[in-house]
Amino acid sequence: LYNKLNFKEKKILRIHNAHTYLQPLKHWYIIPTFFNLYKATSYIVREFIGELDFYYLPKVVRNMDYYCFADENVKNYVIENKICEKERIFPTIPGSVFSGEFKPFEIKNKIRICIPGIIDERKKNYIPVIEALNLIKNNIQHPIEIVLLGKPVGKYGQWVIDEFSKLDTENLSVISFTGFVEQAKFNELMFGSHLLITPTKETTVFRIYKEIYGKTKASGSVGEMVKYGIPNLFPSYIYFDTEMENIIDRYTTSQTLATELLKYINDIDYLNTRAQQVRGFVKERYSVDIIAKKIDDFIKEKTLL
């Protein structure tokens, strides 16, 4: 349908998976398991061949005037690696923005550590988190509450919940769910959280293409950090630009994650300081006014209206 239309206005394509749309032939990737082979075959038969995706998608992408990404990190990575011409990149429109005031960052009875998102072996690796909590559970000086804020998927999801349940001690409690978490409940728990952990895997597959979190595909946890103003612990391989690196803490192993967790749990002043740094950064970089101004300036510079 799009290819039959003749748009006179400038065309902007918002891209969530950079490899899929900008370099598909270089990044075919099919995980050799029955489930993933089935999904890949289904896509190839129904859409890639059946709906002529192999012909129409590249044509649509080529015909765009500008590309817009959902994350500054992805935009910067695409530019640095010459995946797309810098002149064709529209200002970032993030999935989450700062549009008001954050709720007060208060620590009362417990420090709540939240791991948001579905518990899916294809997307996350919870093993370092489980091992790290086992290492520190007898050394924490302040009660903590771990929230697995997402639906468990398959046997792996249930295994993760079972392993976290074994961590339960006098100073460590666990909250988990058996199904989809309603948005109101999700917001309630996130707004009351003090620290996030994002055990995202380095890569994922979209259709039949390999995407890299933080580089060619935005991590949803960045949006949650922005929306709720909460410090976040990420694996070391997730890419961030120089500015965001200053408010991110990383881990490479279960031991380094344990060290980072103890810094936050046993030093409330440090936790509060990091929270204020995150919130200051978010207000400066992700406010509606600043994003709108960048878009407005770009449109005027390019005379798009």
C-alpha positions in Angstrom: 0.0 0.0 0.0 2.7 2.5 1.0 4.6 1.9 -2.3 1.5 2.8 -4.2 1.2 6.2 -2.5 3.0 9.3 -3.7 3.9 11.4 -0.6 5.1 14.9 -1.4 5.9 15.7 2.2 9.2 14.6 3.9 8.9 11.0 5.2 10.3 10.0 8.6 10.6 6.3 9.6 10.8 5.5 13.3 13.1 2.5 13.7 13.2 0.2 16.8 15.5 -2.5 15.2 18.4 -1.0 13.3 19.9 -4.1 11.8 16.5 -5.4 10.6 15.7 -2.3 8.6 19.1 -0.8 7.8 21.4 -3.8 7.4 19.2 -6.9 7.1 21.4 -8.9 4.8 24.4 -8.6 7.1 22.6 -9.8 10.2 20.6 -12.9 9.5 20.5 -15.0 12.7 18.4 -18.0 13.5 18.9 -19.7 16.8 19.1 -23.5 16.2 16.3 -24.6 18.6 13.0 -26.2 17.6 11.0 -23.1 18.8 13.2 -20.6 17.1 13.4 -22.6 13.8 9.6 -22.8 13.8 9.3 -19.0 14.3 11.9 -18.2 11.7 10.3 -20.6 9.1 6.9 -19.1 9.8 8.1 -15.6 9.2 10.0 -16.5 6.0 7.0 -18.4 4.5 4.2 -16.0 5.6 5.9 -12.6 5.4 9.4 -12.6 3.9 8.2 -14.6 0.8 4.4 -14.6 1.1 4.0 -10.9 1.6 7.1 -10.0 -0.4 8.9 -8.4 2.6 12.2 -9.1 0.9 11.2 -6.7 -1.8 9.0 -4.1 -0.2 10.6 -3.5 3.1 14.0 -2.4 1.7 12.2 -0.2 -0.9 10.1 1.5 1.8 13.3 2.1 3.9 15.2 3.5 1.0 12.4 5.9 0.1 12.4 7.5 3.5 13.9 11.0 3.9 14.8 10.6 7.6 15.2 7.9 10.3 14.2 8.4 13.9 15.3 6.2 16.8 13.8 5.6 20.2 17.0 6.0 22.1 20.1 8.4 22.0 22.4 5.4 22.5 21.1 3.6 19.4 21.2 6.8 17.4 24.8 7.5 18.4 25.9 3.8 17.7 24.3 3.9 14.3 26.2 7.1 13.5 29.5 5.9 14.9 29.3 2.7 12.9 28.2 4.3 9.7 25.0 2.2 9.6 23.2 5.2 8.3 24.2 8.7 7.1 24.2 11.2 9.8 22.3 13.7 7.6 19.3 11.4 7.4 18.8 11.0 11.2 15.9 12.8 12.8 16.1 13.9 16.5 15.4 11.0 18.9 11.9 10.6 20.2 12.3 8.4 23.3 9.7 5.9 24.5 9.7 7.6 27.9 10.1 11.3 28.8 10.2 13.4 31.9 7.0 15.4 31.9 6.4 16.5 35.5 7.9 15.8 39.0 9.1 12.5 40.3 7.5 11.0 43.4 9.7 11.5 46.5 12.5 9.1 46.8 11.8 7.7 50.3 13.2 4.7 52.1 11.1 3.5 55.0 11.1 -0.1 56.1 12.8 -1.8 53.2 14.9 -1.1 50.1 12.9 -2.4 47.1 14.9 -3.8 44.3 12.9 -4.3 41.2 13.6 -6.5 38.1 11.0 -5.4 35.6 9.9 -7.3 32.5 8.8 -10.7 31.5 10.9 -13.6 32.8 12.0 -15.0 29.5 15.2 -17.0 28.8 15.4 -15.5 25.3 15.7 -12.0 26.7 17.3 -12.1 30.2 19.9 -14.0 32.2 18.9 -14.1 35.9 21.7 -16.5 37.0 24.2 -13.7 38.0 21.4 -12.0 40.0 20.5 -15.2 41.9 24.2 -16.0 42.6 24.9 -12.4 43.7 22.0 -12.4 46.1 23.1 -15.7 47.5 26.6 -14.1 48.1 25.2 -11.1 50.0 22.1 -12.3 51.8 23.9 -12.7 55.1 25.8 -9.4 54.8 23.1 -6.9 54.2 22.6 -4.2 56.8 19.1 -3.1 55.7 16.1 -5.3 54.8 15.5 -5.6 51.1 12.5 -6.7 49.0 13.1 -8.2 45.5 10.3 -7.8 43.0 10.2 -9.9 39.9 7.9 -7.6 38.1 6.8 -9.6 35.1 5.1 -12.7 33.8 7.2 -16.0 33.9 7.6 -17.7 30.5 7.8 -21.4 30.3 9.9 -23.7 32.5 12.7 -21.2 32.7 10.4 -18.5 34.1 9.1 -20.9 36.8 12.6 -22.0 37.6 13.7 -18.4 38.2 10.8 -17.8 40.5 11.6 -21.0 42.4 15.3 -20.0 42.8 14.4 -16.6 44.0 12.0 -18.1 46.5 14.8 -20.0 48.1 16.6 -16.7 48.9 13.9 -15.7 51.4 15.5 -14.8 54.7 14.8 -12.5 57.6 16.3 -9.5 55.7 15.4 -10.6 52.2 11.9 -11.1 50.8 10.7 -11.8 47.3 7.6 -10.8 45.4 6.7 -12.5 42.1 3.7 -13.0 39.8 2.3 -16.0 37.9 0.7 -14.0 35.1 0.5 -10.6 33.4 1.0 -7.7 35.7 -1.6 -5.0 35.2 -0.3 -1.5 34.5 -1.7 0.0 37.7 0.1 -2.6 39.8 3.3 -2.2 37.8 3.3 1.5 38.4 2.6 1.1 42.1 5.6 -1.2 42.6 7.9 0.8 40.3 7.1 4.1 41.9 8.0 2.5 45.3 11.2 1.0 44.1 14.7 2.3 45.0 17.0 0.3 42.6 16.5 -1.6 39.3 18.5 -4.5 38.0 18.4 -5.2 34.2 19.8 -8.7 33.5 19.3 -8.2 29.7 21.1 -10.6 27.4 23.5 -8.9 25.0 21.6 -9.9 21.8 18.1 -10.8 20.7 16.4 -11.9 17.5 13.7 -9.9 15.8 12.1 -11.9 13.0 15.3 -13.5 11.5 17.8 -10.7 12.3 20.2 -10.3 15.2 19.8 -7.1 17.3 22.1 -5.8 20.0 20.6 -4.2 23.1 21.8 -0.7 23.6 23.4 -0.6 20.1 20.8 -1.5 17.5 17.8 -1.9 19.8 16.8 0.2 22.8 16.6 -1.5 26.2 13.1 -1.0 27.7 14.8 -0.6 31.1 16.3 2.7 30.0 12.8 3.9 29.5 11.8 2.7 32.9 14.8 4.4 34.5 13.7 7.6 32.8 10.0 7.3 33.7 10.5 6.4 37.3 13.8 8.1 38.1 15.5 5.0 39.7 19.2 4.0 39.6 19.8 0.9 37.4 22.4 -1.9 37.3 23.2 -3.1 33.8 25.5 -5.9 32.5 28.8 -4.5 31.3 28.2 -5.3 27.6 25.1 -3.0 27.2 26.2 0.1 25.2 25.6 3.6 26.6 26.9 6.9 25.3 29.4 8.9 27.4 26.8 11.1 29.1 24.7 8.2 30.3 27.7 6.2 31.4 28.0 8.7 34.3 24.7 7.6 35.9 25.0 3.9 35.1 26.5 1.2 37.3 27.6 -2.1 35.7 28.4 -5.7 36.5 30.5 -8.3 34.7 30.0 -11.3 37.0 27.8 -12.4 39.9 30.7 -11.2 42.2 30.8 -7.7 40.8 27.0 -7.5 40.9 27.2 -8.5 44.6 29.7 -5.7 45.3 27.5 -3.1 43.5 24.4 -4.3 45.4 26.1 -4.0 48.8 27.2 -0.4 47.9 23.5 0.5 47.4 22.0 -1.6 50.2 24.5 -0.8 53.0 25.0 2.8 52.3 21.6 4.7 52.2 23.4 8.0 51.5 25.0 6.5 48.4 21.7 5.2 47.2 20.0 8.6 47.7 22.9 10.4 45.9 22.7 8.1 42.9 19.0 8.5 42.7 19.3 12.3 42.7 22.0 12.0 40.0 19.7 9.9 37.8 16.8 12.3 38.3 18.9 15.3 37.4 20.2 13.6 34.3 16.7 12.6 33.2 15.3 16.1 33.7 18.1 17.5 31.6 18.1 15.1 28.8 14.6 13.6 28.6 12.3 16.6 29.5 9.4 17.2 27.0 10.5 20.8 26.4 14.1 19.9 25.5 13.1 17.1 23.2 10.4 19.3 21.5 13.0 22.1 21.0 15.4 19.7 19.3 12.7 18.6 17.0 11.6 22.1 16.3 15.1 23.3 15.6 15.7 20.4 13.2 12.5 21.1 11.3 13.4 24.8 11.0 17.0 24.0 9.9 15.9 21.5 7.3 12.9 23.7 6.3 10.6 20.7 6.5 7.5 22.8 7.0 
